[in-house]
Amino acid sequence: QVQLVESGGGSVQPGGSLRLSCAASGGIFSFYLLGWYRQAPGKQRELVADITSFGLTNYADSVKGRFAISRDNGKNTVYLQMNSLKLEDTAVYYCNAGARRPGVHWGQGTQVTVSS
C-alpha cells in the first residue's frame, strides 16, 4: 500500500517562498509519475506540476518560472519549491503518484496560505 505524506505548508506573504515535501512509502516509487495538485476553495483540483521517472517536468502555465518540482528516488521524496508566491496560490496542495496523470495515490494535503 502506497502512502504519501506531505509537509512544508504554511502561511507566507506575497513574494515569499515555501518548499513542500512528499515522502512515500510502499510501491515502486522510482517508476511513478509524481505530481503536485492544488485545490482552492470553491474550485476544482488542478495540476500544478509533475515529473516523470526520467526527470521530465511539466508545469501549469500559472506557476511556470516560479515553481520547481524535483524528486529524490533514493529518499522516496518529491519536492515543490515555490517562489514568488501570489495570493492566488492559496490552496490545499496534494501530492500524487502513479502510472498515469493523475495517479491513483494521493496524500492528505497540506495548506498553503498566501496573505498580506
C-alpha positions as CSV (number, residue, x, y, z in Angstrom):
1,Q,0.0,0.0,0.0
2,V,1.5,3.3,-1.1
3,Q,1.3,6.1,1.5
4,L,2.1,9.7,0.7
5,V,2.8,12.3,3.4
6,E,3.1,16.0,2.6
7,S,4.9,18.6,4.7
8,G,6.1,22.1,4.4
9,G,2.9,24.0,4.0
10,G,2.2,27.2,5.9
11,S,1.4,30.9,5.7
12,V,3.6,33.3,3.8
13,Q,3.4,36.9,2.5
14,P,3.1,37.6,-1.2
15,G,6.5,37.2,-2.8
16,G,7.6,34.7,-0.3
17,S,8.8,31.1,-0.7
18,L,7.8,27.7,0.6
19,R,9.1,24.2,-0.1
20,L,6.8,21.3,0.0
21,S,7.9,17.7,0.5
22,C,6.1,14.5,0.0
23,A,7.6,11.3,1.4
24,A,6.3,8.0,0.0
25,S,6.3,4.5,1.5
26,G,5.4,1.3,-0.3
27,G,5.1,0.9,-4.0
28,I,7.8,1.3,-6.7
29,F,8.4,5.0,-6.2
30,S,11.1,5.4,-8.8
31,F,8.9,4.3,-11.6
32,Y,6.0,6.6,-10.8
33,L,4.9,9.8,-12.3
34,L,4.9,12.2,-9.4
35,G,2.8,15.3,-9.2
36,W,1.6,18.2,-7.1
37,Y,-2.0,19.3,-7.4
38,R,-3.9,22.0,-5.6
39,Q,-7.4,22.8,-4.8
40,A,-8.6,26.3,-3.7
41,P,-12.0,26.8,-2.0
42,G,-14.8,26.5,-4.5
43,K,-12.5,25.4,-7.3
44,Q,-11.6,22.1,-8.9
45,R,-8.4,20.4,-8.1
46,E,-5.8,21.3,-10.7
47,L,-2.4,20.0,-11.7
48,V,0.5,22.3,-10.6
49,A,3.5,20.3,-11.7
50,D,4.6,16.7,-12.3
51,I,7.8,14.9,-13.0
52,T,8.4,11.6,-14.8
53,S,10.7,8.8,-13.6
54,F,13.3,10.2,-16.1
55,G,13.1,13.7,-14.6
56,L,11.0,15.4,-17.3
57,T,8.9,18.1,-15.8
58,N,5.6,19.7,-16.7
59,Y,4.1,22.9,-15.2
60,A,0.8,24.7,-15.2
61,D,1.2,28.0,-17.0
62,S,0.2,29.9,-13.8
63,V,3.3,28.6,-12.0
64,K,6.0,28.5,-14.7
65,G,9.1,30.3,-13.8
66,R,8.1,30.4,-10.1
67,F,7.7,26.8,-9.0
68,A,10.1,23.9,-9.4
69,I,9.4,20.2,-8.9
70,S,12.1,17.7,-8.2
71,R,12.4,14.2,-6.9
72,D,14.9,12.1,-5.0
73,N,14.3,8.5,-5.7
74,G,16.8,7.4,-3.1
75,K,14.7,9.1,-0.4
76,N,11.4,8.3,-2.0
77,T,10.6,12.0,-1.9
78,V,9.2,14.6,-4.2
79,Y,9.6,18.3,-3.7
80,L,7.9,21.5,-4.8
81,Q,9.9,24.7,-4.4
82,M,7.5,27.6,-4.6
83,N,8.9,31.1,-5.1
84,S,7.3,34.5,-5.7
85,L,4.1,33.3,-4.2
86,K,0.9,35.1,-5.1
87,L,-2.4,35.4,-3.3
88,E,-3.9,33.1,-5.9
89,D,-1.5,30.3,-5.0
90,T,-3.5,29.8,-1.8
91,A,-4.9,26.3,-1.7
92,V,-4.5,22.8,-0.3
93,Y,-1.7,21.1,-2.1
94,Y,-1.8,17.4,-2.7
95,C,1.0,15.0,-3.6
96,N,0.1,12.4,-6.2
97,A,1.8,9.3,-7.5
98,G,1.0,6.6,-10.1
99,A,1.5,5.3,-13.5
100,R,-0.6,8.0,-15.2
101,R,-1.8,11.5,-14.7
102,P,-3.3,11.7,-12.2
103,G,-2.1,8.6,-10.4
104,V,-4.2,6.6,-8.0
105,H,-2.3,7.5,-4.9
106,W,-2.9,10.8,-3.1
107,G,-1.6,12.4,0.0
108,Q,-3.7,14.0,2.7
109,G,-2.9,17.5,1.6
110,T,-1.1,20.5,3.1
111,Q,-2.4,24.0,3.3
112,V,-0.6,26.9,1.7
113,T,-1.9,30.3,2.5
114,V,-0.5,33.5,0.9
115,S,-1.8,36.6,2.5
116,S,-0.6,40.1,3.4
